[in-house]
Amino acid sequence: MRDTSESLTGVATRSALRTGALALAASDPIDAAVDARRLLLFAMAAEALELVANPERKLTADEAARFAAALERRAAGEPVSRIVGRRGFYGREFLVTEATLDPRPDSECLITAALELVAKDWPRGRGLKILDIGAGSGCLLLTLLAELPFAVGIGVDPSADALSVCSENAKRLGLADRCSWVCGRGFAGLAQDFGLVVSNPPYIPTHAIGDLDREVRLFDPHLALDGGADGLDIYRAIAAESAVRRSEKKSWTLFEVGHDQAIQVKTIFATALNLPLESIRTYLDMAGVQRCVALRIQN
């Protein structure tokens, strides 16, 4: 790393980008150039326009050292988002740490579905209370609050460290006055009625965690991955709580599910809440996978 750092010192950003892409090409030939660009911007603490406007701008010794270190981490398999400490989701940027799941495009289908389902009864979120179970980085709740300017919400997570990230993301997005965070599991004993409940819970079967992609297996927190023997523990727990909490007020509950879990999750909730199986909806992610399960708790 030291040799790379010294060789990059005083090099123009245009050349540094080429060097970075070549360094990453062996481990990730498809995204090497994009990753190198993101890592160089991180090392320079610069915006993308800087590389376009000043392609001959020379790297300082400190910038070169940061870039070389970032390239080494990426070549070893660490996700770019973990190195730079942030990840884009639904058009906004969220801080991430080792305590949080890395927000992924798969989860954006929950946002699209939720916005569609609440539009009629809570236009622009008027009168809507949202609960996010397993908040992680806060990306689901905070995105919904940003899209629904009159809604308020609570995020629940068993990790105090993750909730610290949620709080910081809320401040950065100007949403801190419309949300609060609770350390706990499931509904965490909250007595309020929520018009919308969303969750991206841990749904990976314990035995399958070792087979996940390296970027997930090594860098996402196992607390946010491990769903028990069949991956469905959290859904059973929330279904049981939902059955006890039923009220006369209308509400929607949406979950992210594993690629082959939609039917099982629908069955769990249909049984617990005595709902017709066909009344529970599913939504596809961008890959055409049934990624979101949505049910109305009370008509």
CORMORA-V859385 format. One record per pair of residues at least 6 apart in sequence whose ideal C-beta (glycine too) atoms are under 7 Angstrom apart, sorted by the first residue. I is the first residue (numbers start at 1). J is the second residue. Records with the same first field share a line. If there is no record, write none. Layout:
I->J / J
This chain:
1->68 / 69 / 72
4->68
5->64 / 65 / 68
8->16 / 19 / 59 / 64 / 67 / 68
9->59 / 61 / 64
10->58 / 59
11->58 / 59
12->55 / 56 / 57 / 58
13->40 / 51 / 54 / 55 / 57 / 59
14->55 / 56
16->40 / 59 / 67
17->36 / 37 / 40
20->36 / 39 / 40 / 67 / 71
21->32 / 33 / 36
23->71 / 75
24->32 / 35 / 36 / 71 / 74 / 75
25->32
27->75
28->35
35->74 / 80
38->80 / 84
39->67 / 70 / 71 / 74 / 80 / 83
40->67
41->48
42->70 / 83 / 84
43->63 / 66 / 67 / 70
44->50 / 63
59->67
70->83
73->83
74->80 / 83
77->214 / 215 / 218
78->219
79->102 / 215 / 219
81->87 / 96 / 102
82->96 / 219
85->95 / 96
86->93 / 94 / 95 / 96
87->94 / 96 / 102 / 103
89->103 / 108 / 139 / 143
90->108 / 111 / 143
92->143 / 146 / 173
94->103 / 137 / 139 / 169
95->137 / 165 / 168 / 169
96->102 / 137 / 165
97->165
98->221
99->159 / 161 / 162 / 165 / 221
100->136 / 137 / 162 / 165
101->136 / 137 / 220 / 221 / 224
102->220
103->137 / 139
105->286
106->285 / 291
107->140 / 200 / 256
109->283 / 284 / 285 / 291 / 292
110->140 / 198 / 200 / 254 / 256 / 292
111->140 / 143 / 144
113->254 / 283 / 292 / 294
114->144 / 196 / 198 / 254
115->147
117->252 / 294
118->128 / 195 / 196 / 252
121->250
122->128 / 195
124->148 / 149 / 150
125->148 / 149 / 150 / 151
126->150
128->148 / 151 / 195 / 196
129->152 / 153 / 192 / 194 / 195
130->141 / 144 / 151 / 153 / 194 / 196 / 198
131->153 / 154 / 156 / 194 / 197
132->140 / 141 / 153 / 155 / 156 / 198 / 199
133->156 / 186 / 197 / 199 / 201 / 238
134->157 / 199 / 200 / 201 / 224
135->141 / 155 / 156 / 157 / 162 / 163 / 166 / 181
136->157 / 162 / 200 / 224
137->165 / 166 / 169
138->155 / 165 / 166 / 169 / 170
140->198 / 200
141->153 / 155 / 179
142->169 / 170 / 173 / 175
144->151 / 153
145->151 / 153 / 175 / 178 / 179
146->173 / 175
152->178 / 179
153->178 / 179
154->179 / 180 / 182 / 190
155->166 / 179 / 181
156->182 / 184 / 188
157->163 / 183
158->183 / 184 / 185 / 223
159->223
160->183
163->181 / 183
166->181
167->181
170->176 / 179
182->188 / 190
186->237 / 238 / 241
187->241 / 245
193->247 / 249 / 251
194->251
195->251
196->251 / 252
197->251 / 253
198->254
199->255
200->256
201->234 / 255
202->224 / 225 / 226 / 227 / 234
203->227 / 231 / 234 / 257 / 258 / 261
204->212 / 225 / 226 / 227 / 231
205->227 / 229 / 230 / 231
206->226 / 228 / 229
209->217 / 222 / 225 / 226
210->217
227->233 / 234
231->258 / 261
232->261 / 264 / 265 / 268
235->255 / 265 / 268
236->268
239->268 / 269 / 272 / 273
240->272
242->253 / 272 / 273 / 297
243->272 / 273
246->297 / 298
247->298
248->298
249->298
250->296 / 298
251->297 / 298
252->294 / 296
253->295 / 297
254->292 / 294
255->265 / 292 / 293
256->291 / 292
257->265 / 291 / 293
259->289
262->282 / 290 / 293
265->293
266->277 / 280 / 293
267->277
269->275 / 280 / 295
270->276 / 277 / 280
273->297
275->295
280->293 / 295
281->294
282->290 / 292 / 293
283->291 / 292 / 294
284->290 / 291
285->291
